[in-house]
């Protein structure tokens, strides 16, 4: 059985989080079982964009600081960061409140621009990925995902957070290649398999910041900040995500990226084969997250492989003029260039070109992009 350590933690207090992390690590043999003094450690943040820490969108600075300080007890050879979709990492870290913590702790900030190729020989669709070389050229990775819902993926966690291995706007290109949810799920798992291969002789530890997360239309400004009071830890991203969906009482059948991973043997997604240590899932009986609006089951996901069905059956992004600041971030990230903007005007969407990846909503700093109503025929079919 794989192990997931579940710990109740109700506030971002540095000493409290360090204490809870030490207790959680004891179930997995302690941090010393992952890191040696000579090791180089990469701490993978969730920095999807320049959002304030209290919004629950990005790794909280106090949570990151607690992890940094524990690692520094063993080694100071640490690199930390992520690949935000559209903004410079340093700019993003300053908005997140992470920059001051990182500088105070004397840790090196990732430069993700130089790339390297990682390979998945047992892929289902894509066997090669260009990823940030600095993320791979380490001995240990500590992955710090957030506990959030996701408009496309239903929920994002430890596995999905590793999509950040791909630099900046290059992520948008993968949404074009894998232009429907199920194919995107396969692509994410092809990438995850390549990462597992690149780290086959190294160590990976996943620690989820779920003290405050997002419900509803996550994983960014469209979501609603929600306390889950949870820290989850595992060496298996798939098991961690499977337990996380239970903690917030969402529907694991709609967690299709996790299902694909389990079917491929990348991790354990059968709850009966996962040993939950520390707190029990029952200790979170009062935590109930709202799912993304009109989330789809397996039949709906399969139907959306066909472009015509997507346009007829599915909702689309709508720009809310009363909150849009015309910054153009949505047009910049849009993979198929369905969203465009002219100087002084509001963004416009070509619905027939839209692939419903919701990248526009993910990077919008003002939550100015909403889902339309689902067409009547879509309501009937789904």
C-alpha positions, -999 to 999 in steps of 0.1 A, spaced: 0 0 0 11 35 -7 11 61 21 -5 95 23 0 115 55 -30 138 63 -26 165 89 -50 190 102 -35 225 103 -58 256 106 -34 286 102 -3 299 85 18 300 115 55 292 108 63 273 139 30 253 138 35 243 102 71 233 108 59 212 137 31 196 116 55 189 87 80 172 111 52 150 124 41 141 89 76 134 77 81 110 106 56 86 90 78 86 59 111 81 76 119 118 82 133 143 58 168 127 62 155 97 43 150 119 12 179 144 14 216 140 20 240 169 29 255 168 -6 221 169 -24 207 197 -45 171 202 -38 144 218 -61 113 232 -43 85 234 -69 60 261 -60 26 267 -74 29 302 -89 3 302 -116 2 340 -116 8 372 -96 -20 367 -71 -19 377 -34 -12 349 -9 -45 353 9 -65 344 -22 -54 308 -19 -43 305 -55 -5 301 -50 18 284 -25 15 305 7 48 322 16 47 309 52 42 274 40 71 277 16 93 292 43 85 263 67 97 238 40 128 258 32 138 260 68 134 222 73 155 215 41 182 240 53 187 219 83 203 193 60 215 213 29 216 249 18 220 238 -19 184 248 -27 167 262 -58 131 273 -57 105 285 -82 80 277 -109 72 287 -145 42 312 -145 22 312 -177 26 348 -188 46 368 -162 82 369 -152 89 347 -122 104 374 -100 75 397 -106 51 369 -98 70 360 -66 68 396 -54 30 397 -59 26 363 -42 46 375 -11 71 347 -18 100 368 -29 109 384 5 108 350 21 131 335 -5 156 364 -2 155 363 36 163 325 35 191 330 10 177 305 -15 184 306 -52 155 315 -75 149 293 -105 159 304 -140 137 282 -161 146 296 -195 172 270 -205 155 238 -216 163 201 -218 144 172 -233 128 145 -211 114 113 -226 85 89 -219 92 58 -240 58 43 -228 38 73 -237 3 71 -251 5 102 -274 36 124 -267 70 109 -259 92 141 -256 89 173 -236 110 204 -235 112 213 -198 133 237 -177 167 222 -173 172 236 -138 142 216 -125 157 184 -137 194 189 -128 188 182 -91 190 153 -67 156 158 -49 124 176 -58 99 187 -32 66 195 -50 43 220 -33 9 220 -50 -22 238 -38 -56 222 -30 -78 237 -57 -106 230 -81 -99 234 -118 -124 244 -146 -107 220 -171 -92 193 -150 -120 193 -122 -93 195 -96 -56 203 -96 -31 188 -72 4 172 -71 5 157 -106 -11 187 -124 13 211 -106 42 194 -125 28 210 -157 49 239 -145 80 221 -157 71 236 -191 83 271 -195 59 301 -197 38 304 -228 50 270 -241 23 255 -219 -3 271 -242 11 251 -271 3 219 -252 -34 230 -249 -34 233 -287 -18 199 -293 -42 183 -267 -73 203 -275 -99 184 -256 -100 174 -219 -93 137 -222 -64 142 -246 -50 169 -223 -53 143 -195 -33 119 -216 -7 146 -223 -3 155 -186 3 118 -179 27 115 -207 46 144 -191 43 129 -157 58 96 -170 87 115 -185 93 133 -152 92 100 -133 117 86 -158 140 117 -154 138 112 -116 141 74 -115 173 75 -96 163 106 -75 138 114 -48 104 132 -51 83 143 -22 49 160 -26 36 183 1 2 199 -6 -7 232 9 -44 228 16 -48 251 46 -65 275 23 -74 265 -12 -100 272 -39 -134 259 -47 -157 265 -77 -140 278 -109 -104 274 -99 -74 273 -103 -71 310 -104 -90 343 -98 -123 326 -108 -122 303 -78 -136 310 -43 -112 310 -14 -120 282 10 -104 268 41 -97 230 41 -73 231 71 -52 203 55 -17 194 47 -12 163 26 22 145 20 33 115 0 59 102 -23 31 93 -48 14 122 -65 -15 100 -77 -23 87 -42 -21 122 -27 -45 136 -53 -69 107 -48 -70 114 -10 -73 151 -16 -105 148 -36 -120 128 -6 -109 154 19 -129 181 2 -158 157 -7 -157 161 -45 -165 133 -71 -134 112 -77 -150 98 -109 -146 132 -125 -109 134 -116 -99 120 -150 -62 129 -149 -59 108 -117 -79 80 -133 -56 79 -163 -25 79 -141 -39 50 -121 -46 30 -152 -11 35 -164 4 24 -131 21 58 -124 7 56 -89 -22 43 -68 -56 58 -72 -76 30 -56 -85 44 -22 -86 9 -7 -49 5 -15 -38 38 1 -29 39 37 -39 73 52 -17 82 82 -20 109 108 -55 123 107 -83 104 90 -105 116 61 -134 115 86 -117 143 105 -126 165 75 -163 156 74 -173 193 75 -151 203 45 -172 205 13 -158 222 -18 -180 234 -46 -171 217 -79 -165 237 -111 -197 247 -127 -212 221 -151 -183 197 -147 -185 167 -170 -186 130 -165 -168 104 -186 -194 104 -214 -193 142 -218 -155 142 -219 -155 117 -247 -181 136 -267 -160 168 -264 -132 152 -285 -153 163 -315 -149 201 -322 -185 205 -334 -199 190 -302 -178 214 -281 -192 244 -299 -228 232 -298 -229 216 -263 -205 235 -241 -203 268 -224 -177 294 -235 -157 322 -219 -175 355 -215 -156 388 -209 -173 409 -181 -167 445 -192 -175 459 -158 -144 442 -143 -121 438 -173 -91 461 -173 -81 454 -209 -47 441 -199 -46 416 -228 -34 386 -207 -62 365 -219 -53 371 -256 -17 365 -248 -22 331 -233 -50 318 -256 -36 287 -272 -57 288 -305 -58 326 -306 -95 325 -303 -93 355 -278 -81 387 -294 -78 423 -283 -72 456 -300 -58 487 -283 -84 505 -262 -110 477 -267 -123 448 -247 -111 413 -256 -132 394 -282 -138 357 -285 -142 336 -317 -163 308 -302 -158 285 -331 -120 285 -325 -122 282 -287 -111 249 -273 -125 255 -238 -91 251 -220 -100 281 -197 -64 294 -199 -79 329 -203 -97 327 -170 -67 312 -153 -44 342 -160 -71 370 -157 -60 392 -127 -95 405 -121 -117 374 -125 -133 392 -155 -139 360 -175 -168 338 -166 -185 308 -181 -215 314 -203 -247 295 -197 -246 259 -211 -266 257 -243 -300 241 -239 -290 211 -261 -259 207 -239 -280 206 -208 -302 179 -224 -273 158 -236 -253 160 -204 
